[in-house]
Amino acid sequence: MLRGSKVGLRARHEDDIPILRTELYDDVVNSARAEGGPWRPITPGSKDPRLVVDDKAEGVVQFSVVELEGDTLIGTATLWGIDTHNRCAHIGLGLLPSARGKGYGTDVVAVLCHYGFVVRSLHRLQIETLSDNVAMLRSAERNGFVREGVLRSSAWVMGEFLDEVLLGLLVQEWKPDSKN
């Protein structure tokens, strides 16, 4: 398990899947805002790649996020679009409603940065998020990410186009304690 100050990132367990399905993916608005595509129902027991991890997929690493105190599942974290030639990847995370607003997101981003830069030897990490996702913007910037641009009206979410903010962090800019 990778550990931050508040959270741990570990492999996805089978018993995580029903919780993530119910608390994250069955929430139409949250799912539509997070997925980059329209919400669709997930059949129980299906091998949906958002929930069931393919350990052979080279371009993506999916984690379950647990609170260190109590080992309670609180969300998901992903390093995706991993490009080993250009040594870059994208960061994504989703916290259960009960875990939001407690500083966990900032810690998840910090642990993903450690994984990307130290474990995977990447050069650049990138985050794309909706411009009104204040929690993700704050978590990224607390970890040293810099706003690099706005993709105007690039995301169709629940009947309207929304802007996306592009943030980047280079390994030489990264400070492991920048989350504080």
C-alpha positions as CSV (number, residue, x, y, z in Angstrom):
1,M,0.0,0.0,0.0
2,L,1.1,3.5,-0.8
3,R,0.6,5.8,2.2
4,G,0.0,9.5,2.6
5,S,-0.7,11.4,5.8
6,K,-4.5,10.5,5.8
7,V,-5.0,8.0,3.0
8,G,-3.6,4.8,1.6
9,L,-3.8,3.7,-2.0
10,R,-4.1,-0.1,-2.4
11,A,-5.2,-2.7,-4.9
12,R,-8.9,-2.9,-5.6
13,H,-10.6,-5.7,-3.6
14,E,-13.7,-7.5,-4.8
15,D,-15.7,-6.2,-1.8
16,D,-14.9,-2.6,-2.9
17,I,-16.8,-3.0,-6.1
18,P,-20.4,-2.9,-4.7
19,I,-19.6,0.2,-2.6
20,L,-18.0,2.1,-5.5
21,R,-20.9,1.1,-7.8
22,T,-23.5,2.3,-5.4
23,E,-21.8,5.4,-4.0
24,L,-19.9,6.7,-7.1
25,Y,-21.2,5.2,-10.3
26,D,-24.9,5.0,-9.6
27,D,-24.9,8.8,-8.8
28,V,-25.9,10.1,-12.3
29,V,-24.7,13.7,-11.8
30,N,-21.4,12.8,-10.1
31,S,-20.7,10.1,-12.7
32,A,-21.5,12.3,-15.6
33,R,-19.1,15.0,-14.3
34,A,-16.3,12.6,-13.6
35,E,-16.4,10.2,-16.5
36,G,-16.1,12.4,-19.5
37,G,-19.1,10.7,-21.1
38,P,-22.8,10.2,-20.5
39,W,-23.9,8.2,-17.4
40,R,-25.0,4.7,-18.0
41,P,-26.2,2.1,-15.6
42,I,-23.9,-0.7,-14.6
43,T,-25.3,-4.2,-14.3
44,P,-24.4,-5.8,-11.0
45,G,-21.7,-8.4,-11.6
46,S,-20.5,-6.9,-14.9
47,K,-16.9,-6.5,-15.7
48,D,-17.1,-2.7,-16.1
49,P,-13.5,-1.4,-16.5
50,R,-14.2,1.5,-14.2
51,L,-14.7,-1.0,-11.3
52,V,-12.9,-4.2,-12.2
53,V,-9.2,-3.7,-12.5
54,D,-7.3,-5.3,-15.5
55,D,-3.9,-5.9,-14.0
56,K,-2.4,-6.4,-17.5
57,A,-3.4,-3.0,-18.8
58,E,-0.1,-1.1,-19.1
59,G,-1.5,2.4,-19.6
60,V,-3.6,2.6,-16.4
61,V,-3.1,1.9,-12.7
62,Q,-6.3,1.9,-10.6
63,F,-6.3,2.1,-6.8
64,S,-8.9,1.9,-4.1
65,V,-8.5,4.8,-1.6
66,V,-8.7,3.9,2.1
67,E,-8.7,6.1,5.1
68,L,-5.6,5.1,7.1
69,E,-7.4,5.4,10.4
70,G,-9.7,2.4,10.2
71,D,-8.9,1.2,6.7
72,T,-12.3,2.4,5.4
73,L,-12.8,2.6,1.7
74,I,-13.4,6.2,0.7
75,G,-12.9,6.3,-3.1
76,T,-10.8,5.6,-6.2
77,A,-7.6,7.0,-7.6
78,T,-6.1,6.4,-11.1
79,L,-3.0,7.1,-13.0
80,W,-4.1,6.8,-16.6
81,G,-2.9,7.5,-20.1
82,I,0.6,6.4,-19.0
83,D,3.0,7.2,-21.8
84,T,6.4,5.5,-21.0
85,H,8.1,7.1,-24.0
86,N,7.3,10.7,-23.1
87,R,7.2,9.7,-19.4
88,C,3.8,11.4,-18.6
89,A,0.4,10.4,-17.3
90,H,-2.9,11.8,-16.1
91,I,-4.3,11.8,-12.6
92,G,-7.9,11.1,-11.6
93,L,-9.8,10.5,-8.4
94,G,-13.2,10.1,-7.0
95,L,-14.2,10.3,-3.4
96,L,-17.4,8.9,-1.8
97,P,-19.8,11.6,-0.7
98,S,-19.1,10.9,2.9
99,A,-15.3,11.5,2.4
100,R,-15.6,14.9,0.6
101,G,-14.4,18.1,2.2
102,K,-12.0,16.5,4.7
103,G,-8.7,17.0,2.9
104,Y,-8.5,13.5,1.5
105,G,-8.3,14.7,-2.1
106,T,-5.1,16.7,-1.5
107,D,-3.5,13.7,0.1
108,V,-4.6,11.4,-2.7
109,V,-3.0,13.7,-5.3
110,A,0.2,13.8,-3.2
111,V,0.3,10.0,-3.1
112,L,-0.4,9.7,-6.8
113,C,2.5,12.2,-7.4
114,H,4.8,10.1,-5.3
115,Y,3.7,7.0,-7.3
116,G,4.1,8.7,-10.7
117,F,7.4,10.5,-10.0
118,V,9.2,8.1,-7.7
119,V,7.8,4.6,-8.4
120,R,7.2,5.1,-12.2
121,S,9.9,7.7,-12.9
122,L,7.6,9.9,-14.9
123,H,8.5,13.4,-15.9
124,R,5.1,15.1,-16.1
125,L,1.7,14.6,-14.5
126,Q,-1.4,16.2,-15.8
127,I,-5.0,16.8,-14.5
128,E,-8.0,17.9,-16.4
129,T,-11.0,18.9,-14.4
130,L,-14.2,20.9,-14.8
131,S,-13.7,24.6,-14.1
132,D,-16.2,24.5,-11.3
133,N,-14.6,21.6,-9.5
134,V,-13.1,23.8,-6.8
135,A,-12.1,20.8,-4.6
136,M,-10.0,19.2,-7.3
137,L,-8.4,22.5,-8.4
138,R,-7.5,23.2,-4.8
139,S,-6.1,19.7,-4.3
140,A,-4.0,20.0,-7.4
141,E,-2.6,23.5,-6.7
142,R,-1.8,22.5,-3.1
143,N,0.4,19.8,-4.6
144,G,2.2,22.2,-6.9
145,F,0.2,21.8,-10.1
146,V,0.1,24.9,-12.3
147,R,-2.9,25.9,-14.4
148,E,-1.8,25.7,-18.0
149,G,-5.0,26.5,-19.8
150,V,-8.7,26.4,-20.1
151,L,-10.4,24.2,-22.7
152,R,-13.5,26.3,-23.4
153,S,-16.8,24.5,-23.6
154,S,-15.0,21.1,-24.0
155,A,-17.2,19.0,-21.8
156,W,-20.8,18.1,-22.3
157,V,-22.2,17.5,-18.9
158,M,-25.9,17.0,-18.0
159,G,-27.3,19.2,-20.8
160,E,-24.6,21.9,-21.0
161,F,-21.1,22.6,-22.2
162,L,-18.6,23.3,-19.4
163,D,-15.0,24.5,-19.5
164,E,-12.2,22.2,-18.4
165,V,-9.0,23.4,-16.7
166,L,-5.7,21.8,-17.6
167,L,-3.1,21.6,-14.9
168,G,0.4,20.2,-15.1
169,L,3.3,19.3,-12.8
170,L,6.9,18.5,-13.8
171,V,9.1,16.3,-11.7
172,Q,11.6,19.1,-11.1
173,E,8.8,21.3,-9.7
174,W,7.4,18.7,-7.4
175,K,8.0,19.0,-3.7
176,P,6.9,15.9,-1.8
177,D,5.7,18.1,1.1
178,S,3.9,20.8,-1.0
179,K,0.5,19.5,0.1
180,N,1.0,21.2,3.5
